[in-house]
């Protein structure tokens, strides 16, 4: 896949409620991403049960590749209309995106309209109404491009200002303008776009939402790939092949270790130069090597990288932006990546451990396996090779 559908969502509970009446499910399998947003009628426990039931029915049927129209018919039949208020027991928005073609399909059942942003501007989607059972469902389809953003929401996102709060004009037009401003400054960060928009809505509610609030953003962006090469291989004849793989890699290139850096430099015709200002008490200084994006020392830096990944629980936004050390930069690159390739040489540095010990208990090997495990647990595609 050339592109990735980056999904982020956030919800706020109605003031005084322990459970949210909105439920969101994301299913990424095969070559498709599917997102379901359900808004249960009312609030609290009742709404949570209705939305949970609806979302589970939908996501389980989608997992079995049942066509979307059949899924919607099942939900309508299972959760009928409340005749007293003439509202569905749970409203739903379903979005399906094909990773290969970027074709999308959207079904919207009584939720607010789905917003579409292209070139940092909101554009109308070609929705049409289609009859299903005794209901009228909004449907549209088309093809996305890199940088496109889809936004689905529950109606609570548009209610800020009702009931005598700060802003009586927080409607689709103003919401769209606010998101456009976010895209200008955060064109590839759907997480911050969603979080800042929901936080602003919460402020307009005076931090006392009168309804459950949910927002989902789906951003099409290029996949971010990283290769990290550390440690010389046991077989010296592999030096050239590994160096070429790193230098020809399409993505962020990281080299950790002085000997590893010299292997790359010998093939690229350059030498590593050190930057003393990047030295920290626990981490040696970074280096600079043409063709390499991040050049650091080996074991001590990688140990600190693992510590940062664990301390931030995988959230790159919690890394200290002013630190500037090699460990923070490597951790940030790994946490921002979608695909990570780890090339680990098993030749032992006698400065760190007894070279007579078997490679299976190599400090570097064990350290990189832990980093690979943490990144995999965060949902990243990780390939680790030992040489």
C-alpha positions as a LaTeX table, in Angstrom:
\begin{tabular}{lrrr}
\hline
Residue & $x$ (\AA) & $y$ (\AA) & $z$ (\AA) \\
\hline
Unk1 & 0.00 & 0.00 & 0.00 \\
Unk2 & 1.28 & 3.43 & $-0.94$ \\
Unk3 & $-1.17$ & 5.17 & 1.35 \\
Unk4 & $-2.48$ & 4.80 & 4.87 \\
Unk5 & $-5.90$ & 5.74 & 6.23 \\
Unk6 & $-5.05$ & 7.32 & 9.56 \\
Unk7 & $-8.03$ & 7.21 & 11.94 \\
Unk8 & $-8.43$ & 9.04 & 15.22 \\
Unk9 & $-11.51$ & 9.66 & 17.34 \\
Unk10 & $-12.48$ & 11.20 & 20.64 \\
Unk11 & $-15.65$ & 11.41 & 22.74 \\
Unk12 & $-16.97$ & 13.44 & 25.65 \\
Unk13 & $-19.65$ & 12.22 & 28.05 \\
Unk14 & $-22.70$ & 14.32 & 28.75 \\
Unk15 & $-22.14$ & 16.17 & 32.02 \\
Unk16 & $-23.03$ & 13.96 & 35.00 \\
Unk17 & $-22.97$ & 10.71 & 33.02 \\
Unk18 & $-20.40$ & 7.96 & 33.62 \\
Unk19 & $-21.06$ & 6.24 & 30.28 \\
Unk20 & $-20.97$ & 7.72 & 26.80 \\
Unk21 & $-24.03$ & 7.22 & 24.60 \\
Unk22 & $-21.86$ & 7.32 & 21.47 \\
Unk23 & $-19.82$ & 4.32 & 20.38 \\
Unk24 & $-17.08$ & 4.16 & 17.73 \\
Unk25 & $-15.55$ & 1.06 & 16.18 \\
Unk26 & $-12.65$ & 0.85 & 13.72 \\
Unk27 & $-11.89$ & $-2.25$ & 11.67 \\
Unk28 & $-8.75$ & $-2.37$ & 9.53 \\
Unk29 & $-8.40$ & $-5.72$ & 7.84 \\
Unk30 & $-7.20$ & $-6.88$ & 4.47 \\
Unk31 & $-7.11$ & $-3.85$ & 2.20 \\
Unk32 & $-9.98$ & $-1.91$ & 3.81 \\
Unk33 & $-10.56$ & 0.43 & 6.71 \\
Unk34 & $-14.10$ & 0.59 & 8.08 \\
Unk35 & $-15.32$ & 3.04 & 10.71 \\
Unk36 & $-18.66$ & 2.94 & 12.51 \\
Unk37 & $-20.05$ & 5.76 & 14.68 \\
Unk38 & $-23.28$ & 5.04 & 16.57 \\
Unk39 & $-25.27$ & 7.52 & 18.67 \\
Unk40 & $-27.72$ & 5.88 & 21.07 \\
Unk41 & $-31.05$ & 7.54 & 21.78 \\
Unk42 & $-30.95$ & 9.56 & 24.99 \\
Unk43 & $-27.91$ & 9.47 & 27.27 \\
Unk44 & $-26.23$ & 7.45 & 29.97 \\
Unk45 & $-26.66$ & 3.70 & 30.39 \\
Unk46 & $-29.61$ & 3.34 & 27.98 \\
Unk47 & $-27.88$ & 5.20 & 25.15 \\
Unk48 & $-24.63$ & 3.36 & 25.79 \\
Unk49 & $-26.34$ & $-0.03$ & 25.53 \\
Unk50 & $-28.19$ & 0.92 & 22.33 \\
Unk51 & $-25.07$ & 2.35 & 20.68 \\
Unk52 & $-22.93$ & $-0.58$ & 21.81 \\
Unk53 & $-25.43$ & $-3.11$ & 20.46 \\
Unk54 & $-25.72$ & $-1.29$ & 17.15 \\
Unk55 & $-21.97$ & $-0.83$ & 16.70 \\
Unk56 & $-21.21$ & $-4.46$ & 17.58 \\
Unk57 & $-23.79$ & $-5.76$ & 15.10 \\
Unk58 & $-22.31$ & $-3.57$ & 12.37 \\
Unk59 & $-18.64$ & $-4.27$ & 13.00 \\
Unk60 & $-19.13$ & $-8.02$ & 13.33 \\
Unk61 & $-21.05$ & $-8.15$ & 10.05 \\
Unk62 & $-18.42$ & $-6.04$ & 8.33 \\
Unk63 & $-15.75$ & $-8.38$ & 9.67 \\
Unk64 & $-17.51$ & $-11.13$ & 7.70 \\
Unk65 & $-17.48$ & $-8.92$ & 4.55 \\
Unk66 & $-21.26$ & $-8.66$ & 4.44 \\
Unk67 & $-22.28$ & $-5.83$ & 2.04 \\
Unk68 & $-23.04$ & $-2.50$ & 3.71 \\
Unk69 & $-26.69$ & $-2.30$ & 2.54 \\
Unk70 & $-27.42$ & $-5.65$ & 4.19 \\
Unk71 & $-25.67$ & $-4.46$ & 7.36 \\
Unk72 & $-27.83$ & $-1.34$ & 7.50 \\
Unk73 & $-31.03$ & $-3.31$ & 6.90 \\
Unk74 & $-30.12$ & $-5.61$ & 9.78 \\
Unk75 & $-29.52$ & $-2.66$ & 12.12 \\
Unk76 & $-32.78$ & $-0.96$ & 11.12 \\
Unk77 & $-34.69$ & $-4.18$ & 11.66 \\
Unk78 & $-32.97$ & $-4.87$ & 15.00 \\
Unk79 & $-33.25$ & $-1.35$ & 16.42 \\
Unk80 & $-36.54$ & 0.14 & 15.21 \\
Unk81 & $-37.84$ & 3.68 & 15.59 \\
Unk82 & $-39.01$ & 5.03 & 18.93 \\
Unk83 & $-42.57$ & 5.97 & 17.95 \\
Unk84 & $-42.98$ & 8.48 & 20.78 \\
Unk85 & $-40.29$ & 10.81 & 19.44 \\
Unk86 & $-40.04$ & 9.39 & 15.90 \\
Unk87 & $-36.29$ & 8.82 & 16.26 \\
Unk88 & $-34.17$ & 5.74 & 15.67 \\
Unk89 & $-32.95$ & 3.96 & 18.77 \\
Unk90 & $-29.41$ & 4.39 & 17.42 \\
Unk91 & $-28.23$ & 6.56 & 14.53 \\
Unk92 & $-25.24$ & 5.36 & 12.54 \\
Unk93 & $-22.50$ & 6.52 & 10.21 \\
Unk94 & $-20.52$ & 3.89 & 8.30 \\
Unk95 & $-17.43$ & 4.69 & 6.24 \\
Unk96 & $-15.49$ & 2.17 & 4.16 \\
Unk97 & $-12.22$ & 2.99 & 2.36 \\
Unk98 & $-10.26$ & 0.68 & 0.05 \\
Unk99 & $-6.53$ & 1.11 & 0.69 \\
Unk100 & $-5.50$ & 0.13 & $-2.84$ \\
Unk101 & $-7.85$ & 2.28 & $-4.91$ \\
Unk102 & $-8.82$ & 4.81 & $-2.20$ \\
Unk103 & $-12.45$ & 4.30 & $-3.23$ \\
Unk104 & $-14.83$ & 5.19 & $-0.41$ \\
Unk105 & $-18.46$ & 4.50 & 0.46 \\
Unk106 & $-20.43$ & 6.29 & 3.16 \\
Unk107 & $-23.82$ & 5.43 & 4.60 \\
Unk108 & $-25.29$ & 7.94 & 7.01 \\
Unk109 & $-28.41$ & 7.08 & 8.99 \\
Unk110 & $-29.72$ & 10.19 & 10.83 \\
Unk111 & $-26.32$ & 11.43 & 12.07 \\
Unk112 & $-25.04$ & 14.91 & 11.13 \\
Unk113 & $-23.51$ & 15.19 & 7.65 \\
Unk114 & $-20.02$ & 13.79 & 7.03 \\
Unk115 & $-17.58$ & 16.60 & 6.21 \\
Unk116 & $-15.00$ & 16.27 & 3.43 \\
Unk117 & $-11.84$ & 18.38 & 3.20 \\
Unk118 & $-9.58$ & 18.51 & 0.14 \\
Unk119 & $-6.77$ & 20.99 & $-0.34$ \\
Unk120 & $-7.46$ & 22.32 & 3.17 \\
Unk121 & $-10.99$ & 23.38 & 2.13 \\
Unk122 & $-14.35$ & 21.81 & 2.86 \\
Unk123 & $-16.14$ & 20.46 & $-0.20$ \\
Unk124 & $-19.65$ & 18.99 & $-0.58$ \\
Unk125 & $-20.00$ & 15.23 & $-0.86$ \\
Unk126 & $-22.30$ & 13.78 & $-3.55$ \\
Unk127 & $-24.87$ & 12.35 & $-1.14$ \\
Unk128 & $-28.11$ & 10.90 & $-2.41$ \\
Unk129 & $-31.00$ & 9.39 & $-0.49$ \\
Unk130 & $-31.67$ & 5.69 & $-0.93$ \\
Unk131 & $-34.66$ & 3.80 & 0.55 \\
Unk132 & $-33.91$ & 0.86 & 2.84 \\
Unk133 & $-36.89$ & $-0.87$ & 4.45 \\
Unk134 & $-39.06$ & 2.03 & 5.59 \\
Unk135 & $-36.20$ & 4.45 & 6.12 \\
Unk136 & $-34.30$ & 6.88 & 3.92 \\
Unk137 & $-30.52$ & 6.57 & 4.13 \\
Unk138 & $-27.91$ & 9.02 & 2.85 \\
Unk139 & $-25.31$ & 7.38 & 0.61 \\
Unk140 & $-22.30$ & 8.60 & $-1.35$ \\
Unk141 & $-19.23$ & 7.11 & $-2.96$ \\
Unk142 & $-16.13$ & 8.35 & $-4.74$ \\
Unk143 & $-12.35$ & 8.26 & $-4.71$ \\
Unk144 & $-10.04$ & 9.94 & $-2.21$ \\
Unk145 & $-6.63$ & 11.52 & $-2.75$ \\
Unk146 & $-3.59$ & 11.98 & $-0.58$ \\
Unk147 & $-4.28$ & 14.64 & 2.04 \\
Unk148 & $-8.09$ & 14.21 & 1.99 \\
Unk149 & $-9.86$ & 14.28 & 5.35 \\
Unk150 & $-13.28$ & 12.85 & 6.23 \\
Unk151 & $-14.97$ & 13.88 & 9.49 \\
Unk152 & $-17.94$ & 12.04 & 11.02 \\
Unk153 & $-19.66$ & 13.19 & 14.21 \\
Unk154 & $-22.53$ & 12.74 & 16.61 \\
Unk155 & $-24.95$ & 15.65 & 16.93 \\
Unk156 & $-23.42$ & 16.61 & 20.29 \\
Unk157 & $-20.48$ & 18.13 & 18.41 \\
Unk158 & $-22.90$ & 20.73 & 16.97 \\
Unk159 & $-24.89$ & 21.47 & 20.15 \\
Unk160 & $-22.33$ & 23.70 & 21.85 \\
Unk161 & $-23.97$ & 27.06 & 22.48 \\
Unk162 & $-27.42$ & 25.68 & 23.17 \\
Unk163 & $-28.76$ & 26.31 & 26.65 \\
Unk164 & $-27.11$ & 29.68 & 27.25 \\
Unk165 & $-23.44$ & 28.84 & 26.84 \\
Unk166 & $-20.77$ & 30.77 & 24.95 \\
Unk167 & $-21.43$ & 30.40 & 21.23 \\
Unk168 & $-24.82$ & 30.27 & 19.55 \\
Unk169 & $-23.29$ & 29.95 & 16.08 \\
Unk170 & $-21.35$ & 26.69 & 16.40 \\
Unk171 & $-22.96$ & 25.06 & 13.37 \\
Unk172 & $-21.59$ & 23.06 & 10.43 \\
Unk173 & $-20.29$ & 26.20 & 8.74 \\
Unk174 & $-18.33$ & 27.39 & 11.76 \\
Unk175 & $-17.16$ & 23.87 & 12.60 \\
Unk176 & $-15.91$ & 23.45 & 9.03 \\
Unk177 & $-14.06$ & 26.76 & 9.18 \\
Unk178 & $-12.42$ & 25.76 & 12.46 \\
Unk179 & $-11.25$ & 22.43 & 11.02 \\
Unk180 & $-9.95$ & 24.20 & 7.90 \\
Unk181 & $-7.80$ & 26.37 & 10.16 \\
Unk182 & $-6.50$ & 23.27 & 11.94 \\
Unk183 & $-5.60$ & 21.62 & 8.63 \\
Unk184 & $-3.55$ & 24.67 & 7.63 \\
Unk185 & $-1.23$ & 24.13 & 10.57 \\
Unk186 & $-1.60$ & 20.35 & 11.00 \\
Unk187 & $-2.01$ & 18.97 & 7.46 \\
Unk188 & $-0.94$ & 15.43 & 8.36 \\
Unk189 & $-1.85$ & 15.11 & 12.05 \\
Unk190 & $-5.44$ & 13.87 & 12.32 \\
Unk191 & $-4.98$ & 13.14 & 16.02 \\
Unk192 & $-4.37$ & 16.77 & 16.90 \\
Unk193 & $-7.07$ & 18.00 & 14.52 \\
Unk194 & $-9.65$ & 15.84 & 16.30 \\
Unk195 & $-8.39$ & 16.52 & 19.80 \\
Unk196 & $-8.21$ & 20.30 & 19.33 \\
Unk197 & $-11.66$ & 20.45 & 17.73 \\
Unk198 & $-13.27$ & 18.41 & 20.52 \\
Unk199 & $-11.43$ & 20.48 & 23.16 \\
Unk200 & $-12.71$ & 23.70 & 21.57 \\
Unk201 & $-16.25$ & 22.32 & 21.51 \\
Unk202 & $-15.91$ & 21.41 & 25.18 \\
Unk203 & $-14.90$ & 24.99 & 25.95 \\
Unk204 & $-18.01$ & 26.26 & 24.15 \\
Unk205 & $-20.02$ & 23.97 & 26.42 \\
Unk206 & $-18.26$ & 25.63 & 29.36 \\
Unk207 & $-16.85$ & 22.13 & 30.00 \\
Unk208 & $-20.37$ & 20.90 & 30.82 \\
Unk209 & $-21.56$ & 19.14 & 27.62 \\
Unk210 & $-25.35$ & 18.92 & 27.41 \\
Unk211 & $-25.03$ & 15.89 & 25.10 \\
Unk212 & $-22.52$ & 13.17 & 24.31 \\
Unk213 & $-19.91$ & 14.46 & 21.86 \\
Unk214 & $-18.00$ & 12.32 & 19.35 \\
Unk215 & $-15.78$ & 13.10 & 16.38 \\
Unk216 & $-13.92$ & 10.77 & 14.02 \\
Unk217 & $-11.29$ & 11.88 & 11.52 \\
Unk218 & $-10.02$ & 9.77 & 8.62 \\
Unk219 & $-6.96$ & 11.17 & 6.85 \\
Unk220 & $-5.33$ & 9.73 & 3.74 \\
Unk221 & $-1.56$ & 10.12 & 3.92 \\
Unk222 & 1.57 & 8.47 & 2.63 \\
Unk223 & 2.84 & 5.63 & 4.78 \\
Unk224 & 5.80 & 6.57 & 6.96 \\
Unk225 & 8.54 & 3.97 & 6.85 \\
Unk226 & 11.70 & 3.81 & 8.97 \\
Unk227 & 14.79 & 1.63 & 8.77 \\
Unk228 & 17.10 & 1.38 & 11.79 \\
Unk229 & 20.51 & $-0.24$ & 11.34 \\
Unk230 & 22.55 & $-1.01$ & 14.45 \\
Unk231 & 25.57 & $-3.21$ & 15.07 \\
Unk232 & 27.99 & $-4.77$ & 12.57 \\
Unk233 & 26.99 & $-8.18$ & 11.17 \\
Unk234 & 28.75 & $-11.38$ & 12.21 \\
Unk235 & 29.74 & $-11.96$ & 8.56 \\
Unk236 & 31.85 & $-9.04$ & 7.30 \\
Unk237 & 30.79 & $-9.84$ & 3.74 \\
Unk238 & 27.29 & $-8.57$ & 4.55 \\
Unk239 & 28.52 & $-5.02$ & 5.24 \\
Unk240 & 28.08 & $-3.80$ & 1.67 \\
Unk241 & 24.62 & $-5.29$ & 1.13 \\
Unk242 & 23.28 & $-3.88$ & 4.41 \\
Unk243 & 24.76 & $-0.45$ & 3.70 \\
Unk244 & 23.14 & $-0.37$ & 0.26 \\
Unk245 & 19.76 & $-1.37$ & 1.73 \\
Unk246 & 19.93 & 1.49 & 4.18 \\
Unk247 & 21.13 & 4.12 & 1.70 \\
Unk248 & 18.52 & 3.08 & $-0.90$ \\
Unk249 & 15.66 & 2.91 & 1.62 \\
Unk250 & 12.59 & 5.01 & 0.78 \\
Unk251 & 11.84 & 6.58 & 4.14 \\
Unk252 & 13.62 & 7.72 & 7.30 \\
Unk253 & 17.10 & 6.20 & 7.72 \\
Unk254 & 18.50 & 5.75 & 11.22 \\
Unk255 & 21.94 & 4.39 & 12.12 \\
Unk256 & 22.84 & 3.65 & 15.76 \\
Unk257 & 26.44 & 2.81 & 16.60 \\
Unk258 & 29.89 & 4.07 & 15.70 \\
Unk259 & 31.00 & 0.91 & 13.90 \\
Unk260 & 27.66 & 0.76 & 12.06 \\
Unk261 & 28.16 & 4.36 & 10.99 \\
Unk262 & 31.61 & 3.57 & 9.63 \\
Unk263 & 30.11 & 0.68 & 7.60 \\
Unk264 & 27.66 & 3.11 & 5.98 \\
Unk265 & 30.33 & 5.79 & 5.54 \\
Unk266 & 32.70 & 3.38 & 3.79 \\
Unk267 & 30.04 & 2.72 & 1.13 \\
Unk268 & 28.85 & 6.30 & 0.79 \\
Unk269 & 32.29 & 7.88 & 0.78 \\
Unk270 & 31.66 & 10.05 & 3.86 \\
Unk271 & 32.78 & 10.15 & 7.48 \\
Unk272 & 30.72 & 10.56 & 10.63 \\
Unk273 & 31.07 & 13.93 & 12.36 \\
Unk274 & 29.98 & 14.40 & 15.98 \\
Unk275 & 27.85 & 17.20 & 17.44 \\
Unk276 & 28.96 & 17.69 & 21.08 \\
Unk277 & 25.94 & 19.93 & 21.83 \\
Unk278 & 23.60 & 16.93 & 21.53 \\
Unk279 & 25.34 & 15.03 & 24.35 \\
Unk280 & 23.27 & 14.38 & 27.48 \\
Unk281 & 24.19 & 12.92 & 30.84 \\
Unk282 & 22.76 & 9.49 & 29.91 \\
Unk283 & 23.15 & 9.62 & 26.11 \\
Unk284 & 26.34 & 10.21 & 24.03 \\
Unk285 & 26.32 & 12.91 & 21.34 \\
Unk286 & 24.67 & 12.44 & 17.97 \\
Unk287 & 26.57 & 12.28 & 14.73 \\
Unk288 & 26.02 & 13.50 & 11.20 \\
Unk289 & 26.41 & 11.36 & 8.08 \\
Unk290 & 25.22 & 12.37 & 4.57 \\
Unk291 & 22.41 & 10.10 & 3.41 \\
Unk292 & 21.37 & 9.27 & 6.99 \\
Unk293 & 18.56 & 11.16 & 8.73 \\
Unk294 & 19.46 & 10.29 & 12.33 \\
Unk295 & 22.94 & 9.12 & 13.38 \\
Unk296 & 23.55 & 8.17 & 17.02 \\
Unk297 & 25.67 & 6.06 & 19.35 \\
Unk298 & 24.48 & 2.47 & 19.86 \\
Unk299 & 23.65 & 0.65 & 23.11 \\
Unk300 & 23.26 & 3.58 & 25.52 \\
Unk301 & 21.09 & 5.53 & 23.08 \\
Unk302 & 18.91 & 2.53 & 22.21 \\
Unk303 & 18.44 & 1.74 & 25.91 \\
Unk304 & 17.16 & 5.28 & 26.37 \\
Unk305 & 14.95 & 4.91 & 23.27 \\
Unk306 & 13.24 & 1.91 & 24.86 \\
Unk307 & 12.76 & 3.86 & 28.08 \\
Unk308 & 11.14 & 6.77 & 26.20 \\
Unk309 & 8.78 & 4.46 & 24.29 \\
Unk310 & 7.65 & 2.90 & 27.56 \\
Unk311 & 7.46 & 6.17 & 29.50 \\
Unk312 & 5.25 & 7.84 & 26.87 \\
Unk313 & 3.11 & 4.71 & 26.35 \\
Unk314 & 3.78 & 5.10 & 22.65 \\
Unk315 & 2.52 & 8.70 & 22.39 \\
Unk316 & 5.10 & 10.71 & 20.46 \\
Unk317 & 3.37 & 13.92 & 21.60 \\
Unk318 & 4.64 & 13.29 & 25.14 \\
Unk319 & 8.32 & 13.30 & 24.14 \\
Unk320 & 10.26 & 16.37 & 25.36 \\
Unk321 & 10.45 & 18.55 & 22.25 \\
Unk322 & 13.29 & 20.66 & 23.66 \\
Unk323 & 15.50 & 17.72 & 24.59 \\
Unk324 & 17.09 & 17.26 & 21.15 \\
Unk325 & 19.02 & 14.15 & 22.20 \\
Unk326 & 19.58 & 11.23 & 19.87 \\
Unk327 & 17.35 & 8.99 & 21.99 \\
Unk328 & 14.39 & 11.36 & 21.78 \\
Unk329 & 14.81 & 11.81 & 18.02 \\
Unk330 & 15.03 & 8.06 & 17.39 \\
Unk331 & 12.04 & 7.36 & 19.66 \\
Unk332 & 10.02 & 10.07 & 17.89 \\
Unk333 & 10.82 & 8.67 & 14.45 \\
Unk334 & 9.87 & 5.14 & 15.50 \\
Unk335 & 6.62 & 6.24 & 17.15 \\
Unk336 & 5.61 & 8.33 & 14.12 \\
Unk337 & 6.29 & 5.45 & 11.72 \\
Unk338 & 3.76 & 3.03 & 10.28 \\
Unk339 & 6.33 & 0.46 & 9.11 \\
Unk340 & 9.64 & $-0.19$ & 10.87 \\
Unk341 & 12.52 & $-2.34$ & 9.61 \\
Unk342 & 15.19 & $-3.19$ & 12.19 \\
Unk343 & 18.53 & $-4.47$ & 10.88 \\
Unk344 & 20.51 & $-5.81$ & 13.84 \\
Unk345 & 24.11 & $-6.93$ & 13.56 \\
Unk346 & 25.14 & $-9.54$ & 16.12 \\
Unk347 & 28.88 & $-8.93$ & 16.23 \\
Unk348 & 29.72 & $-8.26$ & 19.90 \\
Unk349 & 31.41 & $-5.08$ & 21.08 \\
Unk350 & 33.81 & $-6.17$ & 23.86 \\
Unk351 & 33.26 & $-2.80$ & 25.55 \\
Unk352 & 29.71 & $-3.89$ & 26.45 \\
Unk353 & 29.98 & $-7.64$ & 27.10 \\
Unk354 & 32.17 & $-10.70$ & 26.93 \\
Unk355 & 32.66 & $-11.59$ & 23.23 \\
Unk356 & 32.82 & $-15.28$ & 24.20 \\
Unk357 & 29.13 & $-15.24$ & 25.16 \\
Unk358 & 26.75 & $-16.74$ & 22.56 \\
Unk359 & 24.95 & $-14.28$ & 20.27 \\
Unk360 & 21.59 & $-15.48$ & 21.64 \\
Unk361 & 22.21 & $-13.47$ & 24.82 \\
Unk362 & 23.58 & $-10.41$ & 23.04 \\
Unk363 & 22.68 & $-7.17$ & 24.82 \\
Unk364 & 21.91 & $-5.51$ & 21.48 \\
Unk365 & 19.76 & $-8.41$ & 20.29 \\
Unk366 & 17.67 & $-8.50$ & 23.47 \\
Unk367 & 17.31 & $-4.72$ & 23.48 \\
Unk368 & 16.11 & $-4.58$ & 19.86 \\
Unk369 & 13.67 & $-7.44$ & 20.43 \\
Unk370 & 12.10 & $-5.44$ & 23.27 \\
Unk371 & 11.84 & $-2.34$ & 21.07 \\
Unk372 & 10.27 & $-4.44$ & 18.29 \\
Unk373 & 7.74 & $-5.91$ & 20.76 \\
Unk374 & 6.74 & $-2.46$ & 22.07 \\
Unk375 & 6.29 & $-1.08$ & 18.55 \\
Unk376 & 4.27 & $-4.11$ & 17.43 \\
Unk377 & 2.00 & $-3.70$ & 20.46 \\
Unk378 & 1.34 & $-0.14$ & 19.27 \\
Unk379 & $-0.02$ & $-1.49$ & 16.00 \\
Unk380 & 3.00 & $-0.81$ & 13.82 \\
Unk381 & 4.23 & $-3.22$ & 11.18 \\
Unk382 & 7.68 & $-4.28$ & 12.42 \\
Unk383 & 10.27 & $-6.43$ & 10.65 \\
Unk384 & 13.41 & $-7.39$ & 12.57 \\
Unk385 & 16.38 & $-9.11$ & 10.96 \\
Unk386 & 19.51 & $-10.43$ & 12.67 \\
Unk387 & 22.79 & $-10.57$ & 10.76 \\
\hline
\end{tabular}
